[in-house]
């Protein structure tokens, strides 16, 4: 699927990485596996026993063969903490263009310290989870006004849910040259709006061919 997106003209591949309890990095989006247990609490053997899973090293090897000229950018989304440096080091070693996103401020601060020449974007748009009304209100307030968190982590950009990209943030990002990725944009109307924005640098979507077609209509 990744290589097919490349062949159709996508410039970025988003890949989510987590770590098993025995230290293996795997490309996996959800925090649980088909057995409903947290992936972070399971061994690689247990996870592999539930279906196909791609190791991070296998993904990098596939890039070597599918993109030998290193032309495709990688959007690396880290889902947990504790393995940030090891994961990013694989991309740095291969000299693949990339940026990292994470909800965790500690991860962004760490990566900016360890890899000061690389881009690390703070993700804005955390799920409510088990938060009560007051805690949830504080969370949303920090997302509507994320300026201090961006400053304190030294983030070079943000990955923000498209519904949270308000006019005051657009102005603030533009003035400070903060790079902006919006996620996950799937409807035609939302894609058109994001693609037409002069502040949005990249759009993540589950429908890359739709997005490419819409962008081509703009360029045409």
N, C-alpha and C positions, 0 to 999 in steps of 0.2 A: 504493500500500500504506500509506503514511504517513497520507494523508487518510482512508483507510478505517478505520484504527485509531482515529483521532480520532472519526470518526462513531459508533464503537461504544463510546466512553467511555474510551479510554486517555488518561491525563493527561500522559504523557511520550513523546517520540520520541527514541530513541537514534540518532545519526548519527555515522559515522566519517569523519574527514577526513584526507587525505594531500596532499602537494604534489609536483607533477611537477618535473622538473629545470629546466624553463623558467618556474617560478614560479606555476603555476596550481593553485588549491586544488580538489580533487575529492572527492566523497563515495565512498569506497572502503574496504573493510574489510581485505582481505588485503594483505600487503606485495608480492606479485607480481601480475601480470596474466596473462591466458590464454597469453601467449607464454613464461611461466615466468621472466620477467625482473623485477627490482625496479621497482615503479612509480616510485620516487624517481629512477631513472636514465633515465627515458624522458620524452619531450616529450608535451604534451597531444595533439598530432596522432597520435602513435604509439599512445597509450592509446585514443583514440577510434576508431582504425582496427581495434580488436579487439572492439568491441561498444559497447553503450550505456553511457555514463558521465555522471553528473550533476555539474555544476559546483557548488561551494559557493554561488555567487551565484544559481544556478538554484533551489537548495533554498530559499534565503532568499526569493526571489521567489514560490515556490510557497506558502510560509508566509504571505506578504502577502495572497494571494488566498484561501487555504484557512483561515486563522485571523486574520482582520482585527482581531479584538478582543484579540489577544495573550493568549489564555487557556491555550494549550498550552505546557507546559514542554519545553525542549530539553536532552537529555543529549548533550553534545558530547564525543566521545571522540577525543582527539588521538593519532595513532599514531606520530608521529615528532617531531623537534625542529626548530626554526628558523622556524616559521611560526605560533607560538602567538598572538602579539599580533594579527597581521593577521586571523586567523580569529575570535578572540573579539570583536574590534572590530566585526565585522559584526552580531553579536547585540546588543552593547551599544547600537549606533546605532539598532537597531530597537526597543529596549526590550522585547525578548522575554524572558520568564523562562527561566533556564537555569542549568546548572552544567556544569563542565568536569571530565573525568577524564583522567588520563594515568599510565602506568607510570613516566614519567621524573620523578624528583624535581626536576631542574633546571627542568622545564616548570612544575610546580606552584609552586615558589618564585618563578619569574619572573612568573607570572600573578597571584599574591597581591601581588607588589610593584607591578605595573602596574595591576591592577584590584582594589584592596583591598576594595571593596564587593561583589565578586562571589565566588561559591562555586567553589572548585577542590578536587577530591577526588583523593587519591592512590590509584591502582589497586594492588591487592594480589592477586597470583596470576600471576606471570610464567611463561611456558613455559620448560621446561628448556633447549631449544635444544641447543647443542653443549657444554654445561658438563660437566666431569668430576665424579666423585663428591664430591670435597671442595668444589668451587665450588657444586655444586648443594645440598649440605647447608647451606652458609652462606646461600645464597639463601632456602631454606625457613625457616631459623632467623629471618631478618630479617622473614619474612612471618608467622610465628607470634608474633613479638614486634616489631611494627612501630612501637612507641610513639615511639622516637627519630626515626625518619624522618618521622612525622606532625608531631612537634614542630618539627623543623628546617626543614621546608618551609612551616610555617604553614598546612597543609591544613585546610580547614573540614569535611572529611568523608573517607570512604573508599569506594571501590568495590571490594568484596572478593568473591572467588570463594566461593560459598555453603558449600563444603566446608571453607574456612579460618576460618569464623566460629565460633570456639571459645568456650566459656563464659567464660574469663578475659578475652577481648576484649570480649564482650558487656558484662561488668561495667565494664571500663575505658572503653568508648565511652559507656555510659550515664552514668557519673559525670562525664564531661567534656563531655557534650552534643555528642559527635561524631556527625555525620549518617552514615548507613550505607545504601549501595546494594549489593545482592547480585546477582551475575551468574553465568553465564547459566542461569537456573533454568527447566527445561523439564518435568521429570516432575511428575505430579500430587502425589505425596507431598512432593517438595521444595518445590513451590509452596505447598502447604498450610502447611508448616512456616514458610516465609518470610513468608507473608501473615499468619500468626497471631502472629509475633514482635513484641514491643513495642519492639524496638530497631531494626528495619528500617524505613527511610523510603521506600524504593523498590525494586522488583524489576524486573530486565530479563529478558525471555524472548523466545523465538522464537514463542511461542504466546500472544499477548495475549488472544485470545478465551477460551481456557481459563482464564487467570489471572483475567480479569474475571468469568467464571462462578463460579469458586471463591470469589472475594471476595464476590460477591453472595449466595452461600449462607451465608457467615459473617454478613453484615449482616442477612440474613433471619432 
